[in-house]
Amino acid sequence: MHQSVIGDERISAAGLTKAELQRYSRHLIMPEVTADGQKRLKASRVLCIGAGGLGSPAALYLAAAGVGRLGLVDFDRVDLTNLQRQILHGTKDIGRSKLESARDRLRDINPDINIELHECRLSSENAERIVSDYDVIVDGSDNFATRYLSNDVCVFAQKPNVYGSVFRFEGQTTVFAPHLGGPCYRCLFPEPPPPESVPNCAQAGVLGVLPGIIGMLQAIETIKLIVGVGESLLGRLLHFDALKVAFRELKLRRDPRCPVCGENPTIFAPIDYDQFCGAPDEAGVPGISVQELKEKMDAREAFDLIDVREPFEFEIARIEGAKLIPLGEIADRASELRRGQTVIVHCHSGRRSAEAVRLLKHRGFANVYNLEGGIEAWSDAIDPTVPKY
């Protein structure tokens, strides 16, 4: 059992009302929680980074559990593609700010808690200020840039970082907290990966229910840290395989050479990592806009339009006249393209096609261009009948 992250001096001010005694009665009768544990929950301040797939179940259950102050960081709006997994939001919320949608749902779950909205992208300029006001940070972000930033700031501020991530049918969670004797995220991954090396959920997909499982585990770990009960996932990474319905536990160790929490740290301030791992790596790749592509089509100019997505994506949506050559096959099938012809390459958002353009240029293709924004931008700006996914 670990000591609660909530100091005793804050408990006395967190008395329970008659309505709260009734609402949390199933907690109060548990000898591991009791009124003292519920008061700790009421006195606690938890920040959820992201109101999406992981943040939705985590925030819902933390609100229901009676966390007194629940902060949310997000800057996005609700999209139809979110609803398969982001259960904070409904069809009526499409187009709304995710934070406004989340606030209304959480208030319906529990009107007695305080909900604080931070409608912004977490950055080196605001992260330390935002994180400093909370006891536990729940990282529900979906990109490496935010994960590294939130990890570093939590280490500096000595805040537990309840980490979670999902990918297709697999998810994992742990608690990073060097000040409590465990490792941090950088102990596992000292440097951000190259931007083209790991696809995100928008590119690779994710089983809709999977974030629910991982997000609920994050909520459980957060509640345990607050109440001071059970054995934390500190120093243990819990991996879940939905296809096998199997959990696997990996032991984690603090790295003495870690650049943030090690014996001789080299990073002392938050850094924005978008340039390394957050944004598509399209630097130096010649591009063409969807408007320019449409003009070429209308003028009946001669060019080859190549789609480097996967066959199942091609079945969902396609640009008329495009030829499918998946990125993994482009090197072997480059001979199918005419070297003297203009070649325009597209994918879902422009990331994979940028890699294909680099590859084709390396093989001697001179007039090859990346369609900026991919088929997503085509659907938004040119042909809304093309399905978005």
C-alpha positions as CSV (number, residue, x, y, z in Angstrom):
1,M,0.0,0.0,0.0
2,H,1.3,3.4,-0.9
3,Q,0.8,6.6,1.0
4,S,-1.9,8.9,-0.4
5,V,-0.7,11.8,-2.6
6,I,-3.2,14.0,-0.7
7,G,-1.9,15.5,2.5
8,D,-3.8,15.2,5.7
9,E,-4.0,18.9,6.1
10,R,-6.5,19.1,3.1
11,I,-8.7,16.3,4.4
12,S,-10.3,18.3,7.3
13,A,-11.7,20.8,4.9
14,A,-13.3,18.1,2.7
15,G,-16.4,17.2,4.8
16,L,-19.1,15.1,3.1
17,T,-22.6,16.4,2.8
18,K,-25.7,14.2,3.4
19,A,-26.2,13.9,-0.4
20,E,-22.5,12.9,-0.9
21,L,-22.8,10.3,1.9
22,Q,-25.6,8.7,-0.1
23,R,-24.0,9.1,-3.5
24,Y,-20.7,7.5,-2.5
25,S,-22.2,5.0,-0.1
26,R,-20.7,2.0,-1.9
27,H,-17.3,3.5,-1.4
28,L,-17.9,4.4,2.3
29,I,-18.7,0.8,3.3
30,M,-15.5,-0.5,1.9
31,P,-12.9,-0.8,4.7
32,E,-10.1,0.2,2.2
33,V,-11.9,3.5,1.4
34,T,-14.3,4.6,4.1
35,A,-15.2,8.3,4.7
36,D,-11.5,9.2,5.0
37,G,-10.7,7.9,1.5
38,Q,-13.8,9.6,0.1
39,K,-12.7,12.9,1.7
40,R,-9.3,12.5,0.0
41,L,-11.0,12.1,-3.3
42,K,-13.1,15.2,-2.7
43,A,-9.9,17.1,-1.7
44,S,-8.0,15.9,-4.8
45,R,-7.2,17.7,-8.0
46,V,-6.7,15.6,-11.1
47,L,-5.7,16.8,-14.6
48,C,-6.7,14.8,-17.7
49,I,-4.6,15.6,-20.7
50,G,-7.0,15.0,-23.6
51,A,-10.8,14.5,-23.8
52,G,-10.6,11.8,-26.4
53,G,-10.4,8.0,-26.4
54,L,-8.5,7.6,-23.1
55,G,-9.6,10.8,-21.5
56,S,-13.3,10.0,-21.9
57,P,-13.5,6.9,-19.7
58,A,-10.9,8.2,-17.3
59,A,-12.7,11.5,-16.8
60,L,-16.2,9.9,-16.5
61,Y,-15.1,7.5,-13.8
62,L,-13.0,10.0,-11.9
63,A,-16.0,12.4,-11.9
64,A,-18.3,9.6,-10.8
65,A,-15.8,8.7,-8.0
66,G,-16.0,12.2,-6.6
67,V,-12.7,13.7,-7.5
68,G,-13.2,17.3,-6.2
69,R,-11.4,19.2,-9.0
70,L,-11.2,17.7,-12.4
71,G,-9.2,19.6,-15.1
72,L,-9.3,18.9,-18.8
73,V,-6.8,19.9,-21.5
74,D,-7.9,19.8,-25.1
75,F,-8.2,22.1,-28.1
76,D,-10.1,20.0,-30.6
77,R,-13.7,19.8,-31.8
78,V,-16.0,16.7,-31.9
79,D,-15.8,14.9,-35.2
80,L,-18.0,12.1,-36.4
81,T,-15.0,9.8,-36.5
82,N,-14.5,10.4,-32.7
83,L,-17.7,8.8,-31.7
84,Q,-16.6,5.2,-32.2
85,R,-14.5,5.5,-29.0
86,Q,-14.7,8.9,-27.3
87,I,-17.7,8.2,-25.1
88,L,-17.7,11.7,-23.5
89,H,-19.3,13.0,-26.7
90,G,-22.5,12.2,-28.6
91,T,-23.8,12.8,-32.1
92,K,-25.5,16.0,-31.0
93,D,-22.0,17.3,-30.1
94,I,-20.4,17.1,-33.6
95,G,-18.7,20.4,-34.3
96,R,-18.7,21.5,-30.6
97,S,-15.6,22.1,-28.6
98,K,-14.7,18.8,-26.9
99,L,-14.2,20.6,-23.6
100,E,-17.7,22.1,-23.7
101,S,-19.2,18.7,-24.6
102,A,-17.1,17.0,-21.9
103,R,-18.2,19.6,-19.3
104,D,-21.9,19.0,-19.9
105,R,-21.5,15.2,-19.7
106,L,-19.4,15.3,-16.6
107,R,-21.8,17.7,-14.9
108,D,-24.6,15.3,-15.6
109,I,-22.6,12.5,-14.1
110,N,-21.7,14.5,-11.0
111,P,-22.8,18.1,-10.5
112,D,-21.0,18.4,-7.1
113,I,-17.4,18.5,-8.5
114,N,-15.5,21.4,-10.0
115,I,-14.6,21.1,-13.6
116,E,-11.8,23.2,-15.0
117,L,-11.3,23.6,-18.7
118,H,-8.0,24.4,-20.4
119,E,-8.9,24.9,-24.0
120,C,-5.4,24.9,-25.5
121,R,-2.7,22.7,-26.8
122,L,-0.3,21.7,-24.0
123,S,3.0,23.4,-24.8
124,S,6.3,24.4,-23.3
125,E,4.8,27.8,-22.5
126,N,1.8,26.6,-20.5
127,A,2.5,23.1,-19.3
128,E,4.3,23.9,-16.1
129,R,1.6,26.4,-15.1
130,I,-1.3,24.1,-15.8
131,V,0.3,21.0,-14.2
132,S,1.3,22.8,-11.0
133,D,-2.3,23.1,-9.8
134,Y,-3.0,19.4,-9.7
135,D,-2.1,16.3,-7.6
136,V,-2.2,13.6,-10.3
137,I,-1.8,13.9,-14.1
138,V,-3.6,11.5,-16.3
139,D,-2.0,11.4,-19.8
140,G,-4.6,10.5,-22.4
141,S,-2.7,12.1,-25.3
142,D,-2.4,10.4,-28.6
143,N,1.0,11.7,-29.8
144,F,4.6,11.5,-28.8
145,A,5.1,15.2,-28.6
146,T,2.6,15.6,-25.8
147,R,3.8,12.4,-24.0
148,Y,7.3,13.7,-23.8
149,L,6.2,17.1,-22.7
150,S,3.8,15.9,-20.0
151,N,6.4,13.4,-18.7
152,D,9.1,16.1,-18.4
153,V,6.8,18.6,-16.7
154,C,5.5,15.9,-14.2
155,V,9.1,15.0,-13.3
156,F,10.0,18.7,-12.7
157,A,6.9,19.2,-10.6
158,Q,7.0,15.9,-8.8
159,K,3.6,14.8,-9.9
160,P,2.5,11.2,-10.6
161,N,1.9,10.7,-14.4
162,V,-0.7,8.0,-15.0
163,Y,0.2,7.0,-18.6
164,G,-1.9,5.1,-21.1
165,S,-1.7,4.4,-24.9
166,V,-3.6,2.4,-27.4
167,F,-2.9,1.0,-30.9
168,R,-5.2,-1.1,-33.0
169,F,-6.0,-4.1,-30.6
170,E,-3.3,-3.4,-27.9
171,G,-3.0,-1.0,-25.0
172,Q,-0.7,-0.3,-22.1
173,T,-0.7,1.7,-18.9
174,T,1.6,2.4,-16.0
175,V,2.5,5.1,-13.4
176,F,5.6,7.2,-14.0
177,A,6.8,8.9,-10.8
178,P,10.5,9.2,-10.1
179,H,9.9,11.1,-6.9
180,L,8.0,8.0,-5.6
181,G,10.9,5.7,-6.6
182,G,9.7,4.6,-10.1
183,P,10.9,5.4,-13.6
184,C,9.7,8.1,-16.0
185,Y,8.7,7.8,-19.6
186,R,12.2,8.8,-20.8
187,C,13.7,5.9,-18.8
188,L,12.0,3.7,-21.4
189,F,12.3,5.9,-24.5
190,P,15.0,8.5,-24.0
191,E,14.4,10.2,-27.4
192,P,11.3,10.7,-29.5
193,P,11.0,8.4,-32.5
194,P,11.3,9.6,-36.1
195,P,7.9,10.9,-37.2
196,E,7.5,8.4,-40.0
197,S,8.3,5.4,-37.8
198,V,5.1,5.0,-35.8
199,P,1.6,5.7,-37.2
200,N,-1.1,7.2,-35.0
201,C,-4.6,5.9,-34.5
202,A,-5.9,8.0,-37.4
203,Q,-3.6,6.2,-39.7
204,A,-3.5,2.7,-38.2
205,G,-6.9,2.5,-36.5
206,V,-8.0,1.4,-33.0
207,L,-10.7,-0.9,-31.7
208,G,-13.3,1.5,-30.2
209,V,-13.7,-0.3,-26.9
210,L,-9.9,-0.6,-26.3
211,P,-9.5,3.0,-25.0
212,G,-12.3,2.3,-22.6
213,I,-10.3,-0.5,-21.0
214,I,-7.1,1.4,-20.7
215,G,-8.8,4.6,-19.7
216,M,-10.6,2.8,-16.9
217,L,-7.3,1.3,-15.7
218,Q,-5.9,4.8,-15.6
219,A,-8.8,6.0,-13.5
220,I,-8.3,3.0,-11.1
221,E,-4.6,3.9,-10.7
222,T,-5.4,7.5,-10.1
223,I,-8.0,6.7,-7.4
224,K,-5.5,4.3,-5.7
225,L,-2.9,7.0,-5.6
226,I,-5.4,9.5,-4.0
227,V,-6.9,7.1,-1.5
228,G,-3.6,5.5,-0.7
229,V,-4.7,1.9,-1.2
230,G,-3.4,-1.2,-3.0
231,E,-0.3,-1.7,-5.1
232,S,0.4,1.0,-7.7
233,L,1.6,0.2,-11.2
234,L,4.7,2.2,-10.3
235,G,7.6,0.3,-11.9
236,R,5.3,-2.1,-13.8
237,L,3.9,-1.7,-17.3
238,L,0.6,-3.5,-17.9
239,H,0.1,-4.5,-21.5
240,F,-3.3,-5.7,-22.8
241,D,-3.9,-7.7,-26.0
242,A,-7.6,-7.5,-26.9
243,L,-7.4,-10.2,-29.5
244,K,-6.2,-12.7,-26.9
245,V,-7.9,-11.0,-24.0
246,A,-4.6,-11.3,-22.2
247,F,-2.7,-9.1,-19.8
248,R,1.1,-9.1,-19.6
249,E,3.2,-7.3,-17.0
250,L,6.7,-5.9,-17.6
251,K,9.0,-4.7,-14.9
252,L,10.3,-1.2,-15.4
253,R,13.5,0.2,-13.9
254,R,14.6,3.8,-13.4
255,D,17.5,4.6,-15.8
256,P,20.3,6.4,-14.0
257,R,21.3,7.9,-17.3
258,C,17.8,9.3,-18.0
259,P,18.2,12.8,-19.4
260,V,15.3,14.1,-17.1
261,C,15.2,12.0,-13.9
262,G,18.7,10.4,-14.0
263,E,21.7,11.1,-11.8
264,N,23.1,13.6,-14.2
265,P,20.1,15.1,-16.0
266,T,20.6,17.2,-19.2
267,I,17.0,18.5,-19.6
268,F,15.8,21.1,-17.1
269,A,12.9,22.8,-18.9
270,P,10.0,21.8,-21.0
271,I,10.6,21.4,-24.7
272,D,8.1,21.4,-27.6
273,Y,8.7,18.2,-29.5
274,D,6.5,18.8,-32.6
275,Q,9.5,19.2,-34.8
276,F,10.7,15.8,-33.8
277,C,7.6,13.6,-33.5
278,G,4.4,15.6,-33.6
279,A,3.9,16.8,-37.1
280,P,4.2,15.0,-40.4
281,D,7.7,15.1,-41.7
282,E,7.2,16.7,-45.1
283,A,10.2,19.1,-45.1
284,G,11.9,19.2,-48.4
285,V,9.2,17.3,-50.2
286,P,7.6,19.1,-53.2
287,G,3.9,19.4,-52.8
288,I,0.7,20.2,-54.6
289,S,-2.5,21.4,-53.0
290,V,-5.9,19.7,-53.6
291,Q,-7.1,22.9,-55.4
292,E,-4.1,22.6,-57.8
293,L,-4.9,18.9,-58.4
294,K,-8.5,19.8,-59.2
295,E,-7.4,22.4,-61.7
296,K,-5.2,19.9,-63.4
297,M,-8.1,17.4,-63.6
298,D,-10.4,20.1,-65.0
299,A,-7.8,21.1,-67.6
300,R,-7.4,17.4,-68.5
301,E,-3.6,17.6,-68.0
302,A,-1.6,14.4,-68.2
303,F,-0.4,13.0,-64.9
304,D,-0.4,9.9,-62.8
305,L,-2.3,10.0,-59.5
306,I,-0.9,7.3,-57.1
307,D,-2.7,6.3,-53.9
308,V,-0.2,4.8,-51.4
309,R,-2.7,3.8,-48.8
310,E,-3.7,0.2,-48.0
311,P,-6.3,-1.7,-50.0
312,F,-8.9,-1.6,-47.2
313,E,-8.6,2.2,-47.1
314,F,-9.0,2.3,-50.8
315,E,-12.3,0.5,-50.4
316,I,-13.5,3.1,-47.9
317,A,-12.7,6.1,-50.0
318,R,-10.9,7.0,-53.2
319,I,-10.1,9.9,-55.6
320,E,-11.5,9.1,-59.0
321,G,-8.7,8.1,-61.4
322,A,-6.1,7.2,-58.7
323,K,-4.1,4.0,-59.0
324,L,-3.5,2.0,-55.8
325,I,0.1,1.1,-55.0
326,P,0.5,0.7,-51.2
327,L,3.6,2.4,-49.7
328,G,5.1,-1.0,-48.8
329,E,5.0,-1.9,-52.5
330,I,6.1,1.3,-54.1
331,A,9.8,0.4,-54.3
332,D,9.1,-2.8,-56.1
333,R,6.4,-1.4,-58.4
334,A,8.1,1.9,-59.3
335,S,8.7,0.5,-62.8
336,E,4.9,0.8,-63.4
337,L,5.2,4.6,-63.3
338,R,6.3,6.7,-66.3
339,R,9.4,8.6,-65.5
340,G,8.7,11.4,-68.0
341,Q,5.2,11.9,-66.6
342,T,4.2,14.1,-63.7
343,V,3.4,11.9,-60.7
344,I,1.2,13.0,-57.9
345,V,1.1,10.8,-54.8
346,H,-1.5,10.9,-52.0
347,C,-2.4,9.0,-48.9
348,H,-4.8,9.7,-46.0
349,S,-3.2,12.9,-44.7
350,G,0.0,13.5,-46.6
351,R,2.5,11.7,-44.3
352,R,2.9,8.4,-46.1
353,S,2.8,10.0,-49.5
354,A,5.6,12.3,-48.5
355,E,7.7,9.2,-47.7
356,A,6.7,7.8,-51.1
357,V,7.8,11.0,-52.9
358,R,11.2,10.8,-51.2
359,L,11.6,7.2,-52.3
360,L,10.6,7.9,-55.9
361,K,12.9,10.9,-56.1
362,H,15.8,8.7,-54.8
363,R,15.0,6.4,-57.8
364,G,15.3,9.1,-60.3
365,F,11.7,10.4,-60.7
366,A,12.0,14.2,-61.2
367,N,8.4,15.4,-61.5
368,V,6.8,13.8,-58.4
369,Y,4.7,15.7,-55.9
370,N,3.0,15.0,-52.6
371,L,-0.7,15.9,-52.3
372,E,-0.8,18.1,-49.3
373,G,-3.4,17.0,-46.7
374,G,-4.2,13.8,-48.7
375,I,-7.6,12.5,-49.4
376,E,-8.8,14.1,-46.1
377,A,-8.1,17.5,-47.5
378,W,-9.7,16.5,-50.8
379,S,-12.9,15.5,-49.0
380,D,-12.9,18.8,-47.0
381,A,-12.2,21.2,-49.8
382,I,-13.1,19.6,-53.1
383,D,-15.5,16.7,-52.9
384,P,-17.4,16.2,-49.7
385,T,-19.0,13.0,-51.1
386,V,-15.7,11.2,-50.6
387,P,-16.1,9.5,-47.2
388,K,-13.9,10.6,-44.3
389,Y,-12.5,8.0,-41.9
